[in-house]
């Protein structure tokens, strides 16, 4: 973690922990040990775990937003293919999955500010997918069975669920198989 700021190191460590174990399964001492700092240093930057959680979701959303912006100029089928590849890249051999997925699993016990930030993050992805579905319907490159909004919601749910099942199976490539199968039904 050399060359990065303490805040970035803390966020990187927290993100890896949440992506592997979930929000409720880590403590500041885990981050302190990983980063090589004292717990008080974490509290200096993030007074509460909720503060850390909100910062983590915001950072993740910003990264995803930038990645999705790069896909905006692509035809809808290619944008959806690459959207799937973004998720595939998160599914790793070391057991990490999408941060939003892991936080969603902990939703009933998340602090309200973290839960609200998570909702905003997922709503933004859903809105992006809806816009892609609308473009695909207009250009006759996607076959929608329902409204663009419902197709977007369905694809996001499938994407998150496929990632979880790939994790359970211990096979990151299972995600691609499921995603590609569903995508083939959408693409004209």
VODREN-687433 format. One record per residue (C-alpha): residue number from 0; x, y, z. Coordinates in Angstrom, 2 decimals. Layout:
VODREN-687433
{n = NUM | c1 = X | c2 = Y | c3 = Z};
...
END
This chain:
VODREN-687433
{n = 0 | c1 = 0.00 | c2 = 0.00 | c3 = 0.00};
{n = 1 | c1 = 3.01 | c2 = 2.27 | c3 = -0.32};
{n = 2 | c1 = 2.59 | c2 = 5.60 | c3 = -2.03};
{n = 3 | c1 = -1.05 | c2 = 6.11 | c3 = -1.13};
{n = 4 | c1 = -2.61 | c2 = 8.20 | c3 = 1.57};
{n = 5 | c1 = -3.70 | c2 = 6.81 | c3 = 4.90};
{n = 6 | c1 = -7.34 | c2 = 7.47 | c3 = 4.03};
{n = 7 | c1 = -7.00 | c2 = 5.54 | c3 = 0.76};
{n = 8 | c1 = -5.24 | c2 = 2.70 | c3 = 2.58};
{n = 9 | c1 = -8.03 | c2 = 2.55 | c3 = 5.15};
{n = 10 | c1 = -10.71 | c2 = 2.56 | c3 = 2.43};
{n = 11 | c1 = -8.86 | c2 = -0.07 | c3 = 0.39};
{n = 12 | c1 = -8.57 | c2 = -2.35 | c3 = 3.40};
{n = 13 | c1 = -12.18 | c2 = -1.81 | c3 = 4.46};
{n = 14 | c1 = -13.42 | c2 = -2.48 | c3 = 0.94};
{n = 15 | c1 = -11.52 | c2 = -5.75 | c3 = 0.68};
{n = 16 | c1 = -12.84 | c2 = -6.83 | c3 = 4.08};
{n = 17 | c1 = -16.46 | c2 = -5.97 | c3 = 3.23};
{n = 18 | c1 = -16.19 | c2 = -7.64 | c3 = -0.18};
{n = 19 | c1 = -14.91 | c2 = -10.85 | c3 = 1.43};
{n = 20 | c1 = -16.72 | c2 = -10.94 | c3 = 4.78};
{n = 21 | c1 = -19.46 | c2 = -8.32 | c3 = 4.89};
{n = 22 | c1 = -19.88 | c2 = -5.07 | c3 = 6.78};
{n = 23 | c1 = -20.63 | c2 = -6.62 | c3 = 10.15};
{n = 24 | c1 = -17.70 | c2 = -9.05 | c3 = 10.09};
{n = 25 | c1 = -14.86 | c2 = -6.55 | c3 = 10.41};
{n = 26 | c1 = -13.69 | c2 = -4.09 | c3 = 13.01};
{n = 27 | c1 = -11.32 | c2 = -1.15 | c3 = 12.99};
{n = 28 | c1 = -8.65 | c2 = -3.38 | c3 = 14.54};
{n = 29 | c1 = -8.71 | c2 = -5.53 | c3 = 11.37};
{n = 30 | c1 = -8.05 | c2 = -2.47 | c3 = 9.23};
{n = 31 | c1 = -5.40 | c2 = -1.15 | c3 = 11.62};
{n = 32 | c1 = -3.56 | c2 = -4.46 | c3 = 11.47};
{n = 33 | c1 = -3.82 | c2 = -4.63 | c3 = 7.67};
{n = 34 | c1 = -2.70 | c2 = -1.04 | c3 = 7.09};
{n = 35 | c1 = -0.12 | c2 = -1.00 | c3 = 9.89};
{n = 36 | c1 = -1.59 | c2 = 1.90 | c3 = 11.85};
{n = 37 | c1 = -3.26 | c2 = 2.33 | c3 = 15.21};
{n = 38 | c1 = -7.05 | c2 = 2.18 | c3 = 15.55};
{n = 39 | c1 = -7.03 | c2 = 5.78 | c3 = 16.74};
{n = 40 | c1 = -5.73 | c2 = 6.82 | c3 = 13.32};
{n = 41 | c1 = -8.80 | c2 = 5.30 | c3 = 11.70};
{n = 42 | c1 = -11.10 | c2 = 7.06 | c3 = 14.17};
{n = 43 | c1 = -9.36 | c2 = 10.33 | c3 = 13.31};
{n = 44 | c1 = -10.47 | c2 = 10.01 | c3 = 9.68};
{n = 45 | c1 = -13.70 | c2 = 8.07 | c3 = 10.26};
{n = 46 | c1 = -15.09 | c2 = 8.71 | c3 = 13.77};
{n = 47 | c1 = -17.68 | c2 = 5.93 | c3 = 13.39};
{n = 48 | c1 = -17.96 | c2 = 2.77 | c3 = 11.36};
{n = 49 | c1 = -21.00 | c2 = 4.36 | c3 = 9.69};
{n = 50 | c1 = -18.79 | c2 = 7.26 | c3 = 8.54};
{n = 51 | c1 = -16.39 | c2 = 4.74 | c3 = 7.04};
{n = 52 | c1 = -19.25 | c2 = 2.83 | c3 = 5.42};
{n = 53 | c1 = -20.70 | c2 = 5.94 | c3 = 3.79};
{n = 54 | c1 = -17.27 | c2 = 6.97 | c3 = 2.47};
{n = 55 | c1 = -16.71 | c2 = 3.46 | c3 = 1.16};
{n = 56 | c1 = -20.00 | c2 = 3.34 | c3 = -0.76};
{n = 57 | c1 = -19.48 | c2 = 6.85 | c3 = -2.15};
{n = 58 | c1 = -16.00 | c2 = 5.98 | c3 = -3.38};
{n = 59 | c1 = -17.23 | c2 = 2.73 | c3 = -4.93};
{n = 60 | c1 = -20.12 | c2 = 4.51 | c3 = -6.61};
{n = 61 | c1 = -17.79 | c2 = 7.17 | c3 = -8.02};
{n = 62 | c1 = -15.55 | c2 = 4.49 | c3 = -9.52};
{n = 63 | c1 = -18.54 | c2 = 2.65 | c3 = -11.01};
{n = 64 | c1 = -20.01 | c2 = 5.90 | c3 = -12.35};
{n = 65 | c1 = -16.76 | c2 = 6.66 | c3 = -14.20};
{n = 66 | c1 = -16.64 | c2 = 3.13 | c3 = -15.61};
{n = 67 | c1 = -20.24 | c2 = 3.38 | c3 = -16.80};
{n = 68 | c1 = -19.61 | c2 = 6.80 | c3 = -18.36};
{n = 69 | c1 = -16.98 | c2 = 5.17 | c3 = -20.57};
{n = 70 | c1 = -19.66 | c2 = 2.79 | c3 = -21.84};
{n = 71 | c1 = -22.19 | c2 = 5.49 | c3 = -22.75};
{n = 72 | c1 = -20.93 | c2 = 5.95 | c3 = -26.29};
{n = 73 | c1 = -21.22 | c2 = 2.25 | c3 = -27.12};
{n = 74 | c1 = -24.21 | c2 = 0.58 | c3 = -28.78};
{n = 75 | c1 = -26.55 | c2 = -0.92 | c3 = -26.17};
{n = 76 | c1 = -25.54 | c2 = -4.58 | c3 = -26.72};
{n = 77 | c1 = -21.85 | c2 = -3.78 | c3 = -26.30};
{n = 78 | c1 = -22.52 | c2 = -1.54 | c3 = -23.29};
{n = 79 | c1 = -24.36 | c2 = -4.43 | c3 = -21.61};
{n = 80 | c1 = -21.59 | c2 = -6.89 | c3 = -22.47};
{n = 81 | c1 = -19.01 | c2 = -4.61 | c3 = -20.91};
{n = 82 | c1 = -21.24 | c2 = -3.95 | c3 = -17.90};
{n = 83 | c1 = -21.15 | c2 = -7.68 | c3 = -17.29};
{n = 84 | c1 = -17.36 | c2 = -7.71 | c3 = -17.65};
{n = 85 | c1 = -17.11 | c2 = -4.99 | c3 = -14.99};
{n = 86 | c1 = -18.94 | c2 = -7.27 | c3 = -12.59};
{n = 87 | c1 = -16.90 | c2 = -10.27 | c3 = -13.71};
{n = 88 | c1 = -13.71 | c2 = -8.37 | c3 = -12.88};
{n = 89 | c1 = -14.90 | c2 = -7.96 | c3 = -9.28};
{n = 90 | c1 = -15.60 | c2 = -11.66 | c3 = -8.84};
{n = 91 | c1 = -12.21 | c2 = -13.02 | c3 = -7.86};
{n = 92 | c1 = -10.53 | c2 = -16.18 | c3 = -6.71};
{n = 93 | c1 = -10.00 | c2 = -14.73 | c3 = -3.24};
{n = 94 | c1 = -13.73 | c2 = -14.63 | c3 = -2.57};
{n = 95 | c1 = -14.43 | c2 = -10.96 | c3 = -3.13};
{n = 96 | c1 = -17.68 | c2 = -9.91 | c3 = -4.74};
{n = 97 | c1 = -19.37 | c2 = -6.60 | c3 = -5.47};
{n = 98 | c1 = -19.32 | c2 = -4.21 | c3 = -2.51};
{n = 99 | c1 = -22.97 | c2 = -3.31 | c3 = -3.06};
{n = 100 | c1 = -23.93 | c2 = -6.99 | c3 = -3.01};
{n = 101 | c1 = -22.20 | c2 = -7.61 | c3 = 0.29};
{n = 102 | c1 = -23.71 | c2 = -4.50 | c3 = 1.83};
{n = 103 | c1 = -27.17 | c2 = -5.43 | c3 = 0.55};
{n = 104 | c1 = -26.86 | c2 = -8.75 | c3 = 2.36};
{n = 105 | c1 = -26.23 | c2 = -6.82 | c3 = 5.58};
{n = 106 | c1 = -28.98 | c2 = -4.25 | c3 = 4.92};
{n = 107 | c1 = -31.15 | c2 = -5.07 | c3 = 7.97};
{n = 108 | c1 = -28.22 | c2 = -4.31 | c3 = 10.27};
{n = 109 | c1 = -26.55 | c2 = -1.45 | c3 = 8.38};
{n = 110 | c1 = -26.54 | c2 = 2.01 | c3 = 9.94};
{n = 111 | c1 = -29.17 | c2 = 4.13 | c3 = 8.18};
{n = 112 | c1 = -26.66 | c2 = 6.50 | c3 = 6.51};
{n = 113 | c1 = -24.84 | c2 = 3.52 | c3 = 4.95};
{n = 114 | c1 = -28.12 | c2 = 1.91 | c3 = 3.86};
{n = 115 | c1 = -29.25 | c2 = 5.18 | c3 = 2.25};
{n = 116 | c1 = -25.95 | c2 = 5.57 | c3 = 0.40};
{n = 117 | c1 = -26.22 | c2 = 1.97 | c3 = -0.80};
{n = 118 | c1 = -29.73 | c2 = 2.62 | c3 = -2.12};
{n = 119 | c1 = -28.52 | c2 = 5.67 | c3 = -4.03};
{n = 120 | c1 = -25.66 | c2 = 3.67 | c3 = -5.51};
{n = 121 | c1 = -27.92 | c2 = 0.88 | c3 = -6.73};
{n = 122 | c1 = -30.51 | c2 = 3.36 | c3 = -8.02};
{n = 123 | c1 = -27.78 | c2 = 5.03 | c3 = -10.10};
{n = 124 | c1 = -26.80 | c2 = 1.69 | c3 = -11.66};
{n = 125 | c1 = -30.43 | c2 = 0.89 | c3 = -12.31};
{n = 126 | c1 = -30.95 | c2 = 4.28 | c3 = -13.99};
{n = 127 | c1 = -27.90 | c2 = 3.72 | c3 = -16.19};
{n = 128 | c1 = -29.18 | c2 = 0.28 | c3 = -17.21};
{n = 129 | c1 = -32.62 | c2 = 1.74 | c3 = -17.92};
{n = 130 | c1 = -31.10 | c2 = 4.34 | c3 = -20.26};
{n = 131 | c1 = -29.18 | c2 = 1.58 | c3 = -22.06};
{n = 132 | c1 = -32.37 | c2 = -0.48 | c3 = -22.38};
{n = 133 | c1 = -34.22 | c2 = 2.56 | c3 = -23.80};
{n = 134 | c1 = -31.44 | c2 = 3.17 | c3 = -26.34};
{n = 135 | c1 = -31.43 | c2 = -0.50 | c3 = -27.31};
{n = 136 | c1 = -35.20 | c2 = -0.51 | c3 = -27.81};
{n = 137 | c1 = -35.03 | c2 = 2.69 | c3 = -29.92};
{n = 138 | c1 = -32.22 | c2 = 1.32 | c3 = -32.08};
{n = 139 | c1 = -33.83 | c2 = -2.14 | c3 = -32.35};
{n = 140 | c1 = -30.68 | c2 = -3.78 | c3 = -31.00};
{n = 141 | c1 = -32.34 | c2 = -5.15 | c3 = -27.86};
{n = 142 | c1 = -35.55 | c2 = -7.13 | c3 = -27.50};
{n = 143 | c1 = -37.33 | c2 = -6.03 | c3 = -24.34};
{n = 144 | c1 = -40.09 | c2 = -8.20 | c3 = -22.90};
{n = 145 | c1 = -41.17 | c2 = -5.50 | c3 = -20.44};
{n = 146 | c1 = -40.49 | c2 = -1.80 | c3 = -19.88};
{n = 147 | c1 = -36.90 | c2 = -0.54 | c3 = -19.94};
{n = 148 | c1 = -37.16 | c2 = 0.08 | c3 = -16.19};
{n = 149 | c1 = -38.28 | c2 = -3.48 | c3 = -15.45};
{n = 150 | c1 = -35.62 | c2 = -4.92 | c3 = -17.76};
{n = 151 | c1 = -32.99 | c2 = -2.81 | c3 = -15.98};
{n = 152 | c1 = -34.17 | c2 = -3.96 | c3 = -12.56};
{n = 153 | c1 = -34.23 | c2 = -7.56 | c3 = -13.69};
{n = 154 | c1 = -30.76 | c2 = -7.43 | c3 = -15.19};
{n = 155 | c1 = -29.28 | c2 = -5.76 | c3 = -12.11};
{n = 156 | c1 = -30.90 | c2 = -8.35 | c3 = -9.85};
{n = 157 | c1 = -29.68 | c2 = -11.16 | c3 = -12.08};
{n = 158 | c1 = -26.18 | c2 = -9.68 | c3 = -12.15};
{n = 159 | c1 = -25.94 | c2 = -9.46 | c3 = -8.38};
{n = 160 | c1 = -27.52 | c2 = -12.89 | c3 = -7.91};
{n = 161 | c1 = -25.25 | c2 = -14.55 | c3 = -10.47};
{n = 162 | c1 = -22.26 | c2 = -13.11 | c3 = -8.67};
{n = 163 | c1 = -23.45 | c2 = -14.58 | c3 = -5.39};
{n = 164 | c1 = -24.08 | c2 = -18.01 | c3 = -6.91};
{n = 165 | c1 = -20.65 | c2 = -17.99 | c3 = -8.56};
{n = 166 | c1 = -19.18 | c2 = -17.30 | c3 = -5.14};
{n = 167 | c1 = -21.10 | c2 = -20.16 | c3 = -3.54};
{n = 168 | c1 = -19.96 | c2 = -22.50 | c3 = -6.32};
{n = 169 | c1 = -16.37 | c2 = -21.32 | c3 = -5.92};
{n = 170 | c1 = -16.33 | c2 = -20.67 | c3 = -9.66};
{n = 171 | c1 = -15.97 | c2 = -17.02 | c3 = -10.74};
{n = 172 | c1 = -16.55 | c2 = -18.03 | c3 = -14.37};
{n = 173 | c1 = -20.06 | c2 = -19.21 | c3 = -13.53};
{n = 174 | c1 = -21.05 | c2 = -15.55 | c3 = -13.38};
{n = 175 | c1 = -20.14 | c2 = -15.03 | c3 = -17.04};
{n = 176 | c1 = -21.99 | c2 = -18.14 | c3 = -18.14};
{n = 177 | c1 = -25.22 | c2 = -16.98 | c3 = -16.47};
{n = 178 | c1 = -24.87 | c2 = -13.33 | c3 = -17.50};
{n = 179 | c1 = -24.04 | c2 = -14.15 | c3 = -21.11};
{n = 180 | c1 = -26.96 | c2 = -16.56 | c3 = -21.34};
{n = 181 | c1 = -29.45 | c2 = -13.92 | c3 = -20.19};
{n = 182 | c1 = -27.85 | c2 = -11.25 | c3 = -22.34};
{n = 183 | c1 = -28.22 | c2 = -13.44 | c3 = -25.42};
{n = 184 | c1 = -32.00 | c2 = -13.31 | c3 = -24.96};
{n = 185 | c1 = -31.93 | c2 = -9.49 | c3 = -24.97};
{n = 186 | c1 = -29.65 | c2 = -8.86 | c3 = -27.93};
{n = 187 | c1 = -31.26 | c2 = -8.86 | c3 = -31.37};
END
